Amino acid sequence: MTTSASDTARIVVVGPASWNHLIELEHLPAPTPHMEFARRSVHTLGGTSAGKALHLNDLGAAVELHSLIGDDADGRRIRDVLREAGVTLRSHASSATERHVNLMTPTGERISIYISTPSPITPGGLATIEQALTDADIAVLDLSDTGVRLLERHSRIGWDAEVWVDLHDYDGISAYHQPFLSAADVVFMNADRTRDPWALLSTCVTAGPHLAVCTLGADGAIAMDLSGTRYTIPAAAAAVVDTNGAGDAFMAGFLHATTLGRDVSTSLAAAAQQATAALSTVHMHPVLTDALVSN
């Protein structure tokens, strides 16, 4: 699907929203007992789906976020911050809110420590999401157990939204990623687990998607369509404060440009520019600075 500039694509994002403690270190710690001094420590909104929704909302897209969030203090923080940022959130019951401690370095290396994870989605929650997807033009399904359930039931439920998936650090063979890859129309990933990003993209477009995009950090990004045409874009100039959430911003920028009828090259340029918004702040989006102060 390509939505014209006169239309407003209805986008449903399904996946994690979390409450994160980001600790920046000079380097990732060695696996031996020792002491480290943090360069920076921040409590903030996290979750790849929350990041995409924030950036899509910033771009003026009609976006709705569905996430599993507990009835606890961290869950209330997430709801309050997203509301303050203007994001339409449909939260679904969970025994706990997802929480991470992320050990980061200035160059973007990261170790994510999961403190708590959400419980499985309820049948009622699943039905609510499926109804939203039935009314959507684009479904952004992030890697999660909820996403797996939605794909397992897809053929029976019959929603026909175009599927966009962020495979993150896909290595080309991971079994967990396969259902997402085969169901997707467009896939995004980073190059963290491959020595040959072009070969990885070729593997992806032969598995079902008509377009695959791979981010290369400071080296920009590349893409390949079903015909094998290659596209490249350098990273946009940015004063980098933190790399957390840049990939989510990149995908949001590309998706929004595509809904406006832009071609792949123009959408890549828009994506690279949107990524600079995430790079300019320790939060996933600059709007969170004010939202967190308000809460």
N, C-alpha and C positions, 0 to 999 in steps of 0.2 A: 504494500500500500504506500502511495505517496500522496499526502494530503496537501492540497493547494494552499496558497497563502491566504485565501479568503475563508478557509475553514479553520476550525479549532479542533485539533485531534484530542480525543479523550484518552488520557494516559493513566493506567493503573500500575503502580509500583508495589510489588509484594516482596517482603523480606525484612531483614533485621533493622531494628532501631535499638540502640544500646546506650548505656551510660558508661563513659570511659574515663579512666585515669591515665593520662599520657605523661610518661616520664622520659625526658630526653637525657641521654648519656653521651659522653664523648665517643664511646664505642660500645658494642654489645658485650656484656660481661662474659668472661671466661668461665668454664664450668668447674671452678674451684672456689672454696670459701675465701671471701675477701670483701672489702668495702668499696663502694662507689659513691661519688658525689653527683647528684643530678644537676644538669644544666638548667632544667626547667621542669615544672610539675603543674599540670593543668587538669581539672575535672571538667568534662564537656560532653556534649552529645556525640554519639558515634553510631556506627551501623551503616553499611554500604547502601542500603535502601533509603535510609533517612538522608544520606548525602545526596543521592540522585534527586530525591523529591525536593530538597532545599534548592538545588541549582535549577531544576526545571521550573519551580515556582518563581524563582528570581527572574527567569527568562520570559515569564508570562504564560507558560503552558498551563493547560487545564489538567492538573495532576492530582491524584488521590493516592495516599500511602496507606497500605495495610500491613500492620506489624503486630506481633505477639508481645504484649506488654503487661507486666504484673501490676496488681493493686498494692504497690509498695512505694516507698519514698523515691526510689530511682525512677519508677514508672511515672509518678506524678511530675517529676522534674522533666522527663522526656515530653510528656503531654503539654506541660506549660510552655516549654521552650519552643516546641513546634508550633503551638498556637500563636505565640508571640511573633514567630517568624512568618506567620501567614500560611502555613502548610495545612492542607486538609488531611487529617489523620483519622483513619478508622482502626482503632486499637481492638485487638481480640484477646480474650481472657487467657492468662497464663499464670502458673503458680509462682513464677519469678520473672523479674525483668533481666534481660541479658546485660551482663556487666563484664568489662575487660580491664585489665591493666596492660597497657602497651608500652614496652620498652623501645624507644626510638633513638636513632642517631641523626645527626645533621644531614647525612647523605641519603636518608630515607630507609635505612635498614630497620627492621622491626621484628620483635617477638611479641605475639599476642597471647596473654594469659587469660583464659576464660574463668572468671570468678563465679558466674552463674549463667545458666542457659534456660531458655523458655521451655515450658512443657509443650507437648504436642497440641496442635490446633484441634478444637472441638469440631464435631460434625456440623454444628450450627455455624461456627466461624468459617468453615470451609465452604458451606453453602452461600454464605454472605459474600465471600470473595469471588466465588464462581458467578454469582449474579452480577457483581461489579465488572467482571471480565466479559460477561455477555454484552454489557452496554459499552465496552471500551473499544477504541480503535487500536490501541497499542498496549500490550502487556509486557512490563518489565519484570521478569521473574528472576530474582537473585537466588543464589545457591542457598538452599535451606531445606529442612524436612517438609515444610509446607509446600515449597515449590515442587518437591518430588511427588507429594500427594496430588497436587493439581495436575501434574503431567500424567500420572497414572490414571486419573479419571477423565482426562481431556476428551478422549474419543467417545465416552458415554455422555458427557455433559454438553459438548458441542459448541462451546464458545469459539469464535473465529477471529479474535484479535490477533494482530501481527505480534509475534513473540520476539523480544529482544532480551538477550542474556549476557551477563557479565561473568565470564569464566575465570576471572582473576588470574591466578598463576597456573593455568592449565599447561600440562606437559605433553599433550597430544595422545596420551594413552589411558589416563585415569578413568577407571570404570564409573566412579561417582559422577563425573561430568557428562558422561555419554548421553543420558536421557535429556539433559538440558541442551546439549549440542545438536542432537538429532531433531529436537522439536523447534529449534530456533530459526527465525528468518534472518536475524542479524546477531552476530556474536562479537564481544569485546574481550580482550585479555591483555595481560602484560607479558613481558619477555623474561620474567624471573627464572623460569624453569626450561628454557630452551636456548640452544646455541645457534639455531637457525630459525629466526622468526618467520621468514618467507615460507619455509617448508611447513611450519606450524599452521600458517594461514591456509596453505594449499590443502593440508589435511582437513581443516575445518570446512572449507567450502565444498569439498567432495562428500561431506557427511550430511549435508542438508541445507545449511544457511546459504543465502545468496550473496552475503557480504560478511567478511571477517576483518576486524580491526585489532591491531596490536600496538599498545603504547610502549615506548622505549625510554621513558624517563626524560632526562636532559637531551636525548638524541631525537626527540619528537615522537612520531608515530607512523605506522604504515598500514595499508589496507589492501585487500584483494577481493575482487568480485567473482561471480560464478564463471565469467569468461576467462579468468586468469589475469585480467588487467591489474597492474600494480599502481598504487598511489603512495606518495610519501609527503610528509609535512614536518618541517622543523618545529622544535618547541618554541612557543612564543616567549619573548623577552619578559622576565619577571624578577622581582626582588623576592627571593624565596625566604619565607619565614618558617614554613613547615610543609612537608610533602603529603601529610595525611589528608586523604579525601580527594587528591588531584585526579585520580582515575575516575572517580564518580562524577566529578565536575566535567571531565573530558567527555564521558559518555552522554551526559545530559546535554552538553552543548551540541554534540553531533546529532542526537535524536531530535532536538528542537529544530535545528536547521533543516533536517530532512523533512520534518512535518511542514515546513514552509516551502517545500519543493526544491530545495537546493541540491546540487549534485554532490558527488562524493568529495571532490577536492574542496569545494566551498564549505561543506559540512566539516571536513577535517580542520580547516582553518578556524571555523567557529568553535570547534571543540578545543583546539589548542588555546584559543583566547579565553574560553570559559575556565579552563584549568588554572589560569593565573589568579582567578578569584580565590580558589582554595589555597594556592601557594602563598598568598599574601597574608595569611592569618594562621594562628595555631589551631583555630577551629576549622570545621569542614567548610564553612562559608562565613564571610565577614558579618552577615546579619546576626549571627549567633553572639557576637560581642555584645550588642545591645540587648538581645533577648536574654542572655545569661545574667546581665546586670539587673534586668527587670525582675528576675526570679531568684 
